[in-house]
Amino acid sequence: MDDDNRVTRRRVGDAEIRRANRRWWDTDANAYQAEHGAFLGDVDFVWCPEGLREADARLLGELAGRRVLEVGCGAASCARWLATQGAHPVAVDLSAGMLRHAAHAADRSGVRVPLAQADALALPFADGSFDIACTAFGAVPFVDDSAALMREVCRILRPGGRWVFSVTHPMRWIFLDDPGEGGLTAVHSYFDRQPYVEQDETGVATYVEQHRTLGDRIRELVGAGFRLVDLVEPEWPEGHDGIWGQWSPLRGRLFPGTAVFVTEKRGQERGAPRPR
Ligand SMILES: C[S@@+](CC[C@H](N)C(=O)[O-])C[C@H]1O[C@@H](n2cnc3c(N)ncnc32)[C@H](O)[C@@H]1O
């Protein structure tokens, strides 16, 4: 297989996706943290390459005393920051390699949070056991059945609990993954839901990332039992010249790179007292 066929868009079976996903994040953990660890910090909550911080955005609401699940935590810097705000976080990730970085960062920073290896599609927690769930680019783009992931997160939240997650903005999928001029021309249909796939010389997937349109995402959230509170599209800040993969100042000035979905589990009307 030549290099041109190493990257494609095609349907991939569930078992192949799981295998690729786990292997990719275990193998890539060192490179990911070496490349992005300084930007993400050891104790910080950064939502996206645009640099939006939870300390400024306050998308999760009140944190003190809240039980928070970070899904697809990577090195869990968000969970450690949440702990410094008085929350009670638990951080889970599919990848043992990523969780090793989380353990090292806990040693470095002295901020410790419970860590567990778990698939976001089968969270090892009781119904209604968290007030808040969140992730910055974790898990959601990497599962085929993201509607099932939304239902699973909804299950572990109490009524009225928040689920806030960032993903690549769906409109980015019409462009090539290029931070430069090559990433300014539309080449793919927004409506093509086939995942982005990197594959080895035998055609076996090594990395799979899923595209959902804005409408798809809202339908799966509402179908799972959430209501949409906000959809944040962070703008590229003046003076930020960092490049993260396909994110760059050039593209960031023209169109959004990240979508942050802010949702609440239905069943707790505004104004009614909230269980603690
Ligand atoms: C782009 S990284 C983001 C990590 C971290 N949130 C951050 O901001 O650096 C994606 C993470 O999602 C995790 N992940 C992928 N699929 C998952 C799944 N099905 N369940 C739980 N975690 C998953 C990966 O292991 C990886 O750590």
The ligand as a Gaussian input file, in Angstrom:
#p B3LYP/6-31G(d) Opt

LIG

0 1
 C       -7.053000      13.955000      22.378000
 S       -6.786000      13.018000      23.852000
 C       -7.411000      14.179000      25.066000
 C       -6.853000      13.927000      26.434000
 C       -7.118000      15.018000      27.462000
 N       -8.518000      15.227000      27.694000
 C       -6.433000      16.304000      27.042000
 O       -7.089000      17.368000      27.009000
 O       -5.238000      16.248000      26.776000
 C       -8.085000      11.799000      23.758000
 C       -8.146000      10.885000      24.981000
 O       -9.351000      10.119000      24.911000
 C       -9.049000       8.803000      25.366000
 N      -10.058000       7.881000      24.839000
 C      -10.256000       7.519000      23.557000
 N      -11.280000       6.672000      23.467000
 C      -11.767000       6.492000      24.717000
 C      -12.836000       5.727000      25.264000
 N      -13.626000       4.979000      24.483000
 N      -13.054000       5.786000      26.596000
 C      -12.246000       6.537000      27.403000
 N      -11.208000       7.275000      26.931000
 C      -10.976000       7.258000      25.610000
 C       -7.648000       8.546000      24.827000
 O       -7.009000       7.476000      25.470000
 C       -6.993000       9.899000      25.062000
 O       -6.373000       9.971000      26.332000

